Amino acid sequence: MAEHYPRILLQIEQNWGGITANNFFDTLLLDNREDREGFPQEAIREIELLKEFHNFLFPLLSVNPYDPFSSGGILSPLAETFAHNPAANSSATATAFSLGDDTIPPASAPAKNAEKPVHGRGNWPKVRTQHELSAISELRRSNQKLYAQQGKPVGEILVHFGFSDEKSLRVVRRMQERNEQEAKPIGQVMVELGMIAQEDLTCALCVQSGIIMVDLAAITIPPETSKIIPNDRARERMVVPVGIYHDTLYLAVEDPFTFKDASFFTMLTMHKVEPVYAPHNEIVNRLNMHGFAKSNFVMREAKEEFRNLAQLACDALPSSPEFESEKLEASLSENDATIIKLVNKMILNAYFEGASDIHVELFQGSPETEIRFRRDGVLEHFSSFPRSYHPAVISRIKIMSGLDISERRQPQDGKISFGLPEGERIDLRVSTIPGLRGIEFITIRILSSGEPIPLSDLGMSERDMKVFRESTQRTYGLILVCGPTGSGKTTTLHSAIKELNTPDRKIWTAEDPVEIVQPHLCQVQVHNKIGLDFAKILRAMLRADPDVIMIGEMRDQETAKIALEASMTGHLVLSTLHTNSASDTVARLLDMATDPYNLSDALLCILAQRLARKLCSQCATREEATAFELEELANEYHQSGHDKRPSRAEREALIRAWHEAYADADGKLYLKHAVGCKACSEGYKGRIGLYELLQITPKVRHLIRLQSSAQEYKAAGIAEGMRTLKQDGIEKVFRGITDIIQVHSACA
């Protein structure tokens, strides 16, 4: 039409959207004047398509809207949609085509990044929490379908989720059939007609293909995940790391169907990469969010920024010698803007850098207050601020945590709910301790409020994982996780609870504090000031018909006795204990006056653990292990399990077993060493668990009843497959996860 009949096409454009349009189409198709040559078949097909398209956009102009027997009357779903959608009608009255277009789409059709569809009555099944992402990753891992509509036609998916209806779908299909030679996918036609937005078509294709969709505006991304890709790389490729489960990095991209950078990010992060869909605007907003994807290099910039802020505070101090420091301290208020900025900046930097603790310390004779962060178990100097600001900063933190700012002689404990720039909140536990001359020290623990780590990602050996899982699936009994403070005991318990958290179980937890929150758990916070301790909570829980009980810590004889009784009366009880090893735990419980016969019947397993720093995957170097190194490792390995040095035959047997299990393709054993780069801290990044699991077998039960020594429990466990903490660490050294320096540090 545009090439051979431009004048007629111009007249169609002039009549478009008017009451005379249909008459003009009929005149073109039905007029049989003698002087008329007639249209070729291709032109007739285009005129019929234009007429049908016009009637689709303007059903009230093409039929009698008050005729209930008319296919386009007021009872027609299609007519009803446009009659009650002024935006759709107004957009359609504009010029609906341009010369030379084959499909003749409306000029005012929504842009490809339109946010709301015309029919916008449905919601796409997008992942909005880490819990949902973890659950959907389990489905992916077991090769199950993610969506009930997966694999079905796009049109059917759009109807199912409420973005179209059957009537509209039939009209579009007829329009497709009219143009068979240049037929376009039905979803593309609906976008061009303005029926749906491009984003909705992409979501429908994701459902059809089984691709995960995420809501970046709602989901909370853990700091360790956001930092796995440097900010410049994320901006360059327009990607957002969303979560890591089962060694798979879920990467939000704008077009997962054409994403070609998976191998690049696999090499960069050392994780398998799976693209998930998120709209372009959400990716941009997330990349622009404060504190996203900070690396160690960016942390140095954060330190410099904080130092500059502190320097401005120092410059603002009066320089007059008559103005004494005591008067200056008295003039500073915890509500001053500078104090508020210093405290907020300190907490934000600690959170985004993955620190677990903040230490605010003023030492005697020091002109500045020092701030140190603990990351991956190691204290690092962060920054400092003027000494004169110390009292005001301490008071500000006390006010935020609900403590008494006038009390400086007694230790105090409090809690802060701190708001992040993106709207999320984190919990902070605050402890104040008085020092000399009225100086107070403050430690702030950043509580891990994120999703629990999947049990399979903790790093247990195959044997330990099998025994631990079997124990957690028992209907009653006692499971203990032991180790010093900060060894990851609570994380392990919550990982186990996550697998037990099913609709057919009632689970209660008593914790101090509640660090990890899971849905469908009944979690209770210990409050010693009002007498709400572990023993009192546990007695109350037994009256609440629980299936599983988790006790944050067995601190005293009363709690241990009640927990033991609960585990023998049809409840599965999980708890922690501060002991050095699994074998020492039994002896400790017997020292707490627990009955040895009840204890032997109730105990299922004891898991001791430590945390060792992991080698950075980006900079660690690999070297062949020397004969001397192998002999030393074999000596340590055997000594740890048997308390004596191995014979030559035992040492050689160990080294042969390591070659069979861990040797490279060339038959050699290699060890990795820390180097250090911008992405890590002195060659280390993250931590891995070292485990020692004592299964309570009939032999161990017999030893418990005899109240044997810890050494006898250890010997029995080793004979039945147990590996000590150091032995587990040495095996992780051969796997390239950590090095022997960190194993010695964790298992000293």
Beta strands, then each sheet from edge to edge (+ up, - down):
strand 1: 240-245
strand 2: 248-253
strand 3: 272-277
strand 4: 357-361
strand 5: 368-375
strand 6: 378-386
strand 7: 412-419
strand 8: 425-434
strand 9: 440-446
strand 10: 477-482
strand 11: 507-511
strand 12: 522-525
strand 13: 548-551
strand 14: 572-577
strand 15: 603-615
strand 16: 621-624
strand 17: 670-673
strand 18: 684-695
sheet 1: 1+ 2- 3-
sheet 2: 6+ 5- 4+ 9- 8+ 7-
sheet 3: 12+ 11+ 13+ 14+ 10+ 15+ 18-
sheet 4: 16+ 17-
end
